[in-house]
Amino acid sequence: MTDSQAGFIRRIIAAALAALPVLLTGCTEKAAVLPYSGFRPLGDDAIAADSSLWGELNVHDPSVIKDGGYYYVFSTDASNGNRHPLGVQIRRSKDLVTWEYRGAAFRDFKNDCAEPIAYAGLWLPNHDGLWAPDIIKSGGRYRLYFSASTFGSQKSCIALAESKNIEGPYTYKGIVVKSSAGPGPNAIDPALVRSKEGGLYLAYGSFFGGIWLAELDGKTGFFRDAAEPVKIAGGNHAAVEGAAIVYFPETDYYYLFVSYGSLSKDYNIRLARSRRIDGPYLDAQGRDMNNAALARAGRVGVKLMGGYNFDPDSGTAETGGYKAPGHNSVLVDGEDRFILHHVRSYALPDYWFTMNVRRFALNRFGWPVISPLRYGGERFEPEDPPRGDYKLIPHGDDTNAASPEALPFHLEAGTLTGSLSGTYRIYDGFRMELILDGKPYDGLVFSQPKAAEGRGDYAETGFRAFSVMSEDGYCVWGLLE
């Protein structure tokens, strides 16, 4: 970290401390409305007990694909109270806002997946199931990759199933890759990516041996003969997992998304990019993700988001904020781009988890900036210059278990005042440049539409937010009070 970066962070901390008395005394008079999280009503067991009401609730490790008029999400076998049938959960949506639970991909999980169940030692009376699926359409068939393991074990495998119908039932085809105790990669968390030349690759791995990449045979869906997996991130028990890779032709970069930390405590989404699909993947400061074992000190990887709360009182039972966002997938839908991830709440026990869908776009430095708002149907359109009282979240570069304090400030006529000072401008319709401590941050203004159907909370009146990132990879979010 440079002296200027350290100074900026010290000033943010000082501003937070200086503002704390105001925040504490003012929260009963004017509390910011927290964006709808997917947990509403908070802790309602009646919703958890009725799968027709789940929507995004109970989605963990989402993988998204568009097929026909629907968006589909496949996710891990996990739910509040283990109320789901085993065999990979499926949901669909026409608009990425309202989601319908459709059941399991396998109709007879015990028999259909007998081989991975036996290899990983899944105990069905304990409701052990399949993890972190990914899906791709190839040659008129849907190929579903999934992992089988138990918590903390390297006795894992990734297997393949196929179907002519995206909602199944799926026919088991076999194990793609196995792992056992040792220095190599853990065979979990499959993530599919096509190279710009059209080749198909599988990224996989976790804490134990890092994230690896191997080329697949496009005809069979299994590893190509003599394929040699290569390590692209992590290793040495660094807390790195949940890979996703996407190629953007306008920058000619492959972008590697991963999650750091503990999935129920301090998960946060990190990013690096490479000109080659097999790396090296470098963050905005040129640090190699293969050195991510330094994450505890050097914090390798651009931090896109961690846990946060825009409400001044982050301990209120009514909101609590977002905790441990992670294990994302990426959807490219024409000109539109979205990130889907699971998240928990600071206010609820860890068995309450849900999915967030967020719009994103690339800033002028070629890095994704993600909306602070959960997606509600908004589009990028020319914006009036933002003005008013905002809260600001500096995501920093730490792996945060507690929510950073939201800092109050005011935007007016190109000037930022309050806890922080600087300037801003809107250009190209909806793009934003923010100057803080003499450093430029670039990103976008996001406007939530009013009264989006089924959304509640902030959608009733609409909300204004921005997301910007500096060239060296520091992300700042702002939300209008």
C-alpha positions as CSV (number, residue, x, y, z in Angstrom):
1,M,0.0,0.0,0.0
2,T,1.3,3.4,-0.9
3,D,1.6,6.3,1.5
4,S,-1.2,8.1,-0.3
5,Q,-3.5,5.1,0.0
6,A,-2.7,4.7,3.6
7,G,-3.4,8.4,4.2
8,F,-6.7,8.2,2.4
9,I,-7.8,5.2,4.5
10,R,-6.7,7.0,7.7
11,R,-8.8,10.0,6.7
12,I,-11.8,7.7,6.1
13,I,-11.4,6.2,9.5
14,A,-11.0,9.6,11.1
15,A,-14.1,10.8,9.3
16,A,-16.1,7.8,10.5
17,L,-15.0,8.4,14.1
18,A,-15.8,12.1,13.9
19,A,-19.3,11.3,12.5
20,L,-20.1,8.6,14.9
21,P,-21.8,10.8,17.6
22,V,-24.0,12.3,14.9
23,L,-24.9,8.9,13.5
24,L,-25.8,7.5,16.9
25,T,-27.9,10.4,18.0
26,G,-29.6,10.8,14.6
27,C,-30.6,7.3,13.8
28,T,-33.9,7.4,15.7
29,E,-34.9,10.6,13.9
30,K,-33.9,9.7,10.4
31,A,-32.8,6.2,9.5
32,A,-31.8,5.4,5.9
33,V,-34.0,2.8,4.2
34,L,-32.0,-0.3,3.5
35,P,-32.4,-1.7,0.0
36,Y,-34.6,-4.8,-0.2
37,S,-32.5,-7.8,0.5
38,G,-34.6,-10.9,-0.3
39,F,-35.0,-11.7,3.4
40,R,-38.3,-9.9,3.9
41,P,-40.2,-10.5,6.0
42,L,-37.2,-11.1,8.2
43,G,-37.1,-14.5,9.7
44,D,-40.5,-15.6,8.6
45,D,-40.7,-19.4,9.1
46,A,-43.9,-19.6,7.1
47,I,-42.0,-18.5,4.0
48,A,-39.1,-20.9,4.7
49,A,-41.6,-23.8,5.0
50,D,-43.3,-23.1,1.7
51,S,-41.1,-23.5,-1.4
52,S,-43.6,-21.7,-3.6
53,L,-42.8,-18.6,-1.6
54,W,-39.0,-18.9,-1.6
55,G,-38.1,-16.7,-4.6
56,E,-34.4,-16.0,-4.1
57,L,-34.5,-17.4,-0.5
58,N,-32.4,-20.5,0.0
59,V,-30.2,-19.9,-3.0
60,H,-26.5,-20.7,-2.3
61,D,-23.7,-20.6,-4.9
62,P,-25.9,-19.6,-7.8
63,S,-25.1,-20.4,-11.4
64,V,-27.1,-18.6,-14.1
65,I,-28.0,-19.3,-17.7
66,K,-30.5,-17.8,-20.1
67,D,-32.7,-20.2,-22.1
68,G,-35.5,-19.0,-24.3
69,G,-37.7,-16.6,-22.4
70,Y,-36.4,-17.5,-19.0
71,Y,-33.3,-17.0,-16.9
72,Y,-32.4,-20.1,-14.9
73,V,-30.4,-20.4,-11.7
74,F,-29.0,-23.7,-10.4
75,S,-27.8,-23.8,-6.8
76,T,-26.4,-25.9,-4.0
77,D,-28.4,-28.4,-2.0
78,A,-29.0,-26.1,1.0
79,S,-32.0,-24.5,2.6
80,N,-33.4,-23.2,5.9
81,G,-34.3,-26.4,7.7
82,N,-33.2,-28.7,4.9
83,R,-36.7,-28.4,3.3
84,H,-35.5,-29.0,-0.2
85,P,-35.3,-32.3,-2.1
86,L,-31.7,-33.3,-2.8
87,G,-30.3,-33.1,-6.3
88,V,-29.5,-29.4,-7.2
89,Q,-32.1,-26.7,-6.9
90,I,-33.5,-25.0,-10.0
91,R,-35.3,-21.6,-10.2
92,R,-36.4,-19.5,-13.2
93,S,-37.4,-15.9,-13.8
94,K,-38.6,-13.9,-16.8
95,D,-37.1,-10.6,-15.5
96,L,-34.3,-11.5,-13.0
97,V,-36.5,-9.9,-10.3
98,T,-39.2,-12.4,-9.5
99,W,-38.0,-16.0,-9.1
100,E,-39.9,-19.3,-9.1
101,Y,-38.6,-22.4,-7.4
102,R,-38.9,-25.4,-9.8
103,G,-37.5,-28.3,-7.8
104,A,-34.5,-30.6,-8.2
105,A,-32.5,-31.4,-11.3
106,F,-32.4,-35.1,-10.4
107,R,-35.6,-37.0,-9.8
108,D,-34.0,-40.0,-8.0
109,F,-30.9,-38.4,-6.3
110,K,-29.9,-41.5,-4.3
111,N,-29.7,-43.8,-7.3
112,D,-28.9,-41.2,-10.1
113,C,-25.9,-39.9,-8.2
114,A,-24.8,-43.1,-6.4
115,E,-21.2,-42.8,-7.6
116,P,-20.4,-39.3,-6.4
117,I,-22.4,-40.0,-3.2
118,A,-20.2,-43.0,-2.5
119,Y,-16.9,-41.4,-3.4
120,A,-17.5,-38.3,-1.3
121,G,-19.0,-40.2,1.6
122,L,-22.3,-38.2,1.6
123,W,-24.5,-39.2,4.5
124,L,-28.1,-39.0,3.2
125,P,-29.8,-39.1,6.6
126,N,-27.9,-35.9,7.3
127,H,-29.3,-34.4,4.1
128,D,-25.8,-34.2,2.5
129,G,-26.2,-33.1,-1.1
130,L,-24.5,-31.6,-4.1
131,W,-22.6,-28.3,-4.2
132,A,-22.1,-25.4,-6.5
133,P,-23.4,-26.5,-9.9
134,D,-22.7,-24.9,-13.2
135,I,-24.5,-25.4,-16.5
136,I,-23.9,-24.9,-20.2
137,K,-25.8,-25.7,-23.4
138,S,-23.8,-27.7,-25.9
139,G,-25.1,-29.4,-29.1
140,G,-28.8,-29.2,-28.1
141,R,-28.1,-30.7,-24.6
142,Y,-27.7,-29.1,-21.2
143,R,-24.6,-30.2,-19.4
144,L,-24.8,-29.9,-15.6
145,Y,-21.5,-30.0,-13.6
146,F,-21.7,-30.3,-9.8
147,S,-19.5,-31.2,-6.9
148,A,-19.9,-33.7,-4.1
149,S,-17.9,-33.3,-0.8
150,T,-18.4,-32.7,2.9
151,F,-17.4,-29.7,4.9
152,G,-13.6,-29.4,5.4
153,S,-12.8,-32.5,3.3
154,Q,-10.6,-33.0,0.2
155,K,-12.3,-36.3,-0.6
156,S,-14.3,-34.6,-3.3
157,C,-15.4,-35.0,-7.0
158,I,-16.9,-33.0,-9.8
159,A,-19.4,-34.9,-12.0
160,L,-21.4,-34.4,-15.1
161,A,-25.0,-35.0,-16.1
162,E,-27.0,-34.2,-19.2
163,S,-30.6,-33.5,-20.3
164,K,-32.5,-32.4,-23.4
165,N,-34.7,-30.3,-21.1
166,I,-33.1,-27.5,-19.0
167,E,-35.4,-28.4,-16.0
168,G,-34.4,-32.1,-16.3
169,P,-34.6,-34.8,-15.4
170,Y,-30.8,-35.1,-15.8
171,T,-29.0,-38.3,-16.7
172,Y,-25.7,-39.0,-14.8
173,K,-22.7,-39.3,-17.1
174,G,-19.7,-39.8,-14.7
175,I,-17.0,-38.2,-12.6
176,V,-14.9,-35.6,-14.3
177,V,-12.2,-35.1,-11.7
178,K,-11.5,-36.4,-8.2
179,S,-9.4,-35.3,-5.3
180,S,-8.2,-36.7,-2.0
181,A,-6.0,-35.5,0.8
182,G,-2.8,-33.9,-0.5
183,P,-1.3,-30.8,-2.0
184,G,-3.4,-30.8,-5.2
185,P,-6.7,-29.0,-6.0
186,N,-9.9,-29.8,-4.2
187,A,-12.4,-31.0,-6.8
188,I,-15.3,-28.7,-5.9
189,D,-16.9,-25.5,-7.3
190,P,-16.9,-26.2,-11.1
191,A,-17.1,-23.0,-13.3
192,L,-17.3,-23.2,-17.0
193,V,-15.8,-20.7,-19.4
194,R,-15.3,-20.5,-23.2
195,S,-12.2,-19.0,-24.6
196,K,-12.3,-16.4,-27.2
197,E,-11.2,-19.1,-29.7
198,G,-14.2,-21.2,-28.7
199,G,-12.5,-23.8,-26.4
200,L,-14.3,-25.0,-23.3
201,Y,-12.6,-24.9,-19.9
202,L,-13.4,-25.8,-16.3
203,A,-12.2,-23.8,-13.4
204,Y,-12.4,-25.5,-10.0
205,G,-10.8,-25.7,-6.5
206,S,-10.9,-24.2,-3.1
207,F,-8.9,-23.4,0.0
208,F,-6.8,-26.6,-0.1
209,G,-4.9,-26.3,-3.3
210,G,-6.1,-23.1,-4.9
211,I,-8.1,-22.5,-8.1
212,W,-7.2,-24.6,-11.2
213,L,-8.1,-24.5,-14.9
214,A,-8.4,-27.5,-17.3
215,E,-9.5,-27.8,-20.9
216,L,-12.6,-29.9,-21.6
217,D,-13.4,-32.0,-24.6
218,G,-16.3,-30.2,-26.3
219,K,-17.8,-33.5,-27.5
220,T,-17.7,-35.5,-24.3
221,G,-17.7,-32.8,-21.6
222,F,-14.8,-34.5,-19.8
223,F,-11.2,-33.5,-19.6
224,R,-9.4,-33.6,-22.9
225,D,-6.8,-36.3,-23.3
226,A,-3.5,-35.3,-21.7
227,A,-5.1,-32.1,-20.4
228,E,-2.8,-30.6,-17.7
229,P,-4.6,-28.5,-15.2
230,V,-2.9,-25.2,-14.3
231,K,-3.2,-23.3,-11.0
232,I,-4.5,-19.7,-11.6
233,A,-5.2,-18.5,-8.0
234,G,-4.6,-19.2,-4.3
235,G,-2.9,-22.2,-2.8
236,N,-1.2,-22.9,0.5
237,H,-4.6,-22.9,2.3
238,A,-5.4,-19.4,1.3
239,A,-9.1,-18.7,1.8
240,V,-10.0,-18.5,-1.9
241,E,-12.8,-20.4,-3.7
242,G,-15.9,-20.0,-5.8
243,A,-14.3,-19.1,-9.1
244,A,-16.1,-17.6,-12.1
245,I,-14.4,-16.5,-15.4
246,V,-15.8,-14.3,-18.2
247,Y,-14.2,-12.8,-21.3
248,F,-15.0,-9.2,-22.4
249,P,-14.0,-8.5,-26.0
250,E,-14.0,-4.7,-25.6
251,T,-11.0,-5.0,-23.2
252,D,-9.6,-8.3,-24.5
253,Y,-9.3,-9.5,-20.9
254,Y,-10.5,-12.6,-19.1
255,Y,-11.9,-11.7,-15.7
256,L,-11.5,-14.1,-12.7
257,F,-14.0,-13.6,-9.9
258,V,-13.3,-15.5,-6.6
259,S,-14.6,-15.3,-3.0
260,Y,-12.3,-14.8,0.0
261,G,-12.9,-15.7,3.6
262,S,-15.6,-17.8,5.5
263,L,-18.9,-18.2,3.7
264,S,-20.9,-17.3,6.8
265,K,-18.7,-14.7,8.3
266,D,-16.5,-12.5,6.1
267,Y,-17.0,-13.7,2.5
268,N,-16.1,-11.0,0.0
269,I,-15.9,-11.0,-3.8
270,R,-12.5,-10.3,-5.5
271,L,-11.4,-9.9,-9.0
272,A,-8.3,-10.1,-11.3
273,R,-7.8,-10.2,-15.1
274,S,-5.6,-11.7,-17.7
275,R,-4.9,-11.6,-21.5
276,R,-4.8,-15.4,-21.5
277,I,-7.4,-17.8,-20.2
278,D,-4.8,-19.7,-18.2
279,G,-3.3,-16.6,-16.6
280,P,-1.5,-15.0,-15.0
281,Y,-4.4,-13.2,-13.4
282,L,-3.4,-9.8,-12.0
283,D,-5.2,-7.3,-9.9
284,A,-5.3,-3.6,-10.5
285,Q,-1.9,-3.2,-8.8
286,G,-0.3,-6.0,-10.8
287,R,-0.3,-8.6,-8.1
288,D,-0.6,-12.2,-9.2
289,M,-3.6,-14.2,-7.9
290,N,-1.3,-17.2,-7.5
291,N,0.2,-15.2,-4.6
292,A,-3.3,-14.9,-3.0
293,A,-1.9,-16.8,0.0
294,L,-0.7,-13.3,0.9
295,A,-4.3,-12.1,1.1
296,R,-4.0,-11.8,4.9
297,A,-1.2,-9.2,4.4
298,G,-0.9,-8.1,0.8
299,R,-4.6,-8.5,0.1
300,V,-4.2,-9.6,-3.5
301,G,-7.2,-9.1,-5.7
302,V,-9.5,-6.1,-6.4
303,K,-12.3,-6.2,-3.7
304,L,-15.6,-5.6,-5.5
305,M,-17.8,-5.9,-2.4
306,G,-17.9,-7.2,1.1
307,G,-20.4,-7.1,3.9
308,Y,-22.0,-3.6,4.3
309,N,-24.9,-1.7,5.7
310,F,-26.2,1.7,4.6
311,D,-28.3,2.1,7.7
312,P,-26.6,4.4,10.3
313,D,-27.4,1.8,13.0
314,S,-25.9,-1.4,11.8
315,G,-27.1,-3.3,14.8
316,T,-30.8,-2.9,14.3
317,A,-32.7,-6.1,14.2
318,E,-35.0,-4.8,11.5
319,T,-32.2,-4.5,8.9
320,G,-28.8,-5.6,10.0
321,G,-27.3,-5.1,6.5
322,Y,-25.7,-7.6,4.1
323,K,-23.1,-10.1,5.4
324,A,-20.7,-12.3,3.5
325,P,-21.6,-11.8,-0.1
326,G,-19.9,-14.3,-2.4
327,H,-19.7,-17.3,-4.8
328,N,-21.0,-15.4,-7.7
329,S,-21.7,-16.2,-11.3
330,V,-21.9,-13.7,-14.2
331,L,-24.6,-13.2,-16.8
332,V,-23.9,-11.5,-20.1
333,D,-27.3,-10.8,-21.8
334,G,-26.6,-8.8,-24.9
335,E,-25.4,-5.4,-23.7
336,D,-26.6,-6.1,-20.2
337,R,-24.3,-7.6,-17.5
338,F,-25.2,-9.0,-14.1
339,I,-23.6,-10.6,-11.2
340,L,-25.5,-13.1,-9.0
341,H,-24.3,-14.1,-5.6
342,H,-25.6,-15.4,-2.3
343,V,-25.6,-13.2,0.8
344,R,-26.5,-13.4,4.5
345,S,-27.9,-10.8,7.0
346,Y,-26.2,-9.5,10.0
347,A,-29.6,-9.6,11.8
348,L,-30.5,-13.2,11.2
349,P,-28.9,-16.6,11.9
350,D,-26.6,-18.0,9.2
351,Y,-29.1,-20.5,8.0
352,W,-31.0,-17.6,6.4
353,F,-29.4,-16.9,3.1
354,T,-30.6,-15.5,-0.2
355,M,-29.5,-14.5,-3.7
356,N,-28.9,-11.0,-4.9
357,V,-28.9,-10.0,-8.6
358,R,-26.9,-6.8,-9.4
359,R,-26.2,-4.9,-12.6
360,F,-22.7,-4.0,-13.5
361,A,-20.6,-2.4,-16.2
362,L,-17.0,-1.7,-16.9
363,N,-15.5,1.7,-15.9
364,R,-13.0,3.6,-18.0
365,F,-10.1,1.7,-16.3
366,G,-11.6,-1.6,-17.6
367,W,-12.8,-2.9,-14.2
368,P,-16.4,-3.9,-13.3
369,V,-18.3,-1.6,-11.0
370,I,-21.3,-3.2,-9.3
371,S,-24.6,-1.6,-8.3
372,P,-25.1,-1.1,-4.6
373,L,-28.8,-1.8,-5.3
374,R,-30.3,-5.2,-5.8
375,Y,-31.6,-5.3,-9.4
376,G,-35.2,-4.1,-9.9
377,G,-35.4,-3.7,-13.7
378,E,-33.4,-0.5,-14.0
379,R,-31.5,0.3,-17.3
380,F,-28.6,2.6,-18.0
381,E,-30.1,5.9,-19.3
382,P,-29.0,9.5,-19.3
383,E,-29.0,10.9,-15.7
384,D,-29.3,14.3,-14.2
385,P,-26.3,15.2,-12.1
386,P,-26.8,13.5,-8.6
387,R,-27.4,15.8,-5.7
388,G,-28.5,15.5,-2.1
389,D,-27.5,13.7,1.1
390,Y,-25.8,10.4,0.5
391,K,-24.2,7.6,2.5
392,L,-20.8,6.3,1.3
393,I,-19.3,2.9,1.8
394,P,-15.6,2.6,1.1
395,H,-15.0,-1.2,0.5
396,G,-11.3,-0.9,1.1
397,D,-9.1,-4.0,0.7
398,D,-9.8,-5.9,4.0
399,T,-11.7,-9.1,4.5
400,N,-14.3,-7.6,6.7
401,A,-16.4,-9.6,9.2
402,A,-18.2,-6.4,10.4
403,S,-19.9,-3.9,8.3
404,P,-17.9,-0.7,7.6
405,E,-19.6,2.4,8.8
406,A,-21.6,4.3,6.2
407,L,-20.2,7.9,6.0
408,P,-22.6,10.9,5.5
409,F,-21.8,13.4,2.8
410,H,-23.6,15.8,0.4
411,L,-23.4,16.1,-3.4
412,E,-24.3,19.5,-4.9
413,A,-23.2,21.2,-8.1
414,G,-20.1,19.0,-8.7
415,T,-18.9,19.3,-5.1
416,L,-18.8,16.6,-2.4
417,T,-18.8,17.9,1.2
418,G,-19.3,16.4,4.7
419,S,-17.3,13.5,6.1
420,L,-15.2,13.6,2.9
421,S,-14.6,16.3,0.4
422,G,-14.0,16.2,-3.3
423,T,-15.5,16.8,-6.7
424,Y,-17.6,14.8,-9.2
425,R,-18.9,15.0,-12.7
426,I,-21.3,13.0,-14.9
427,Y,-20.3,12.2,-18.5
428,D,-21.5,10.1,-21.4
429,G,-25.0,10.2,-19.9
430,F,-24.7,7.9,-16.8
431,R,-21.0,7.6,-16.1
432,M,-19.5,9.3,-13.1
433,E,-16.0,10.5,-12.1
434,L,-15.4,11.2,-8.4
435,I,-12.3,12.8,-7.1
436,L,-11.4,11.9,-3.5
437,D,-8.1,12.9,-1.9
438,G,-6.9,13.9,-5.3
439,K,-7.5,10.4,-6.7
440,P,-9.9,9.8,-9.6
441,Y,-12.6,7.1,-9.2
442,D,-14.7,6.1,-12.2
443,G,-18.0,4.3,-12.5
444,L,-21.7,4.7,-13.0
445,V,-24.9,6.1,-11.6
446,F,-27.6,3.6,-10.9
447,S,-31.2,4.6,-10.5
448,Q,-33.8,2.2,-9.1
449,P,-37.2,2.5,-10.8
450,K,-40.2,3.4,-8.7
451,A,-42.7,0.7,-7.5
452,A,-41.0,-2.2,-9.2
453,E,-43.5,-5.1,-8.9
454,G,-42.9,-7.4,-6.0
455,R,-40.0,-5.4,-4.6
456,G,-41.3,-3.3,-1.7
457,D,-39.0,-1.1,0.4
458,Y,-36.9,1.3,-1.7
459,A,-38.7,0.5,-5.0
460,E,-41.8,2.3,-3.8
461,T,-40.1,5.6,-4.2
462,G,-37.0,4.8,-6.2
463,F,-33.4,5.1,-5.1
464,R,-30.3,6.7,-6.5
465,A,-26.8,5.2,-6.1
466,F,-23.4,5.2,-7.6
467,S,-20.5,2.8,-7.8
468,V,-17.0,3.9,-8.6
469,M,-13.5,2.4,-8.6
470,S,-10.0,3.9,-8.7
471,E,-7.4,2.8,-11.2
472,D,-5.6,0.9,-8.4
473,G,-8.6,-1.0,-7.5
474,Y,-10.4,0.7,-4.5
475,C,-14.2,0.6,-4.7
476,V,-16.5,3.2,-3.2
477,W,-20.4,3.0,-3.2
478,G,-22.8,5.8,-2.5
479,L,-26.5,5.7,-1.8
480,L,-29.0,8.6,-1.6
481,E,-30.7,8.8,1.8
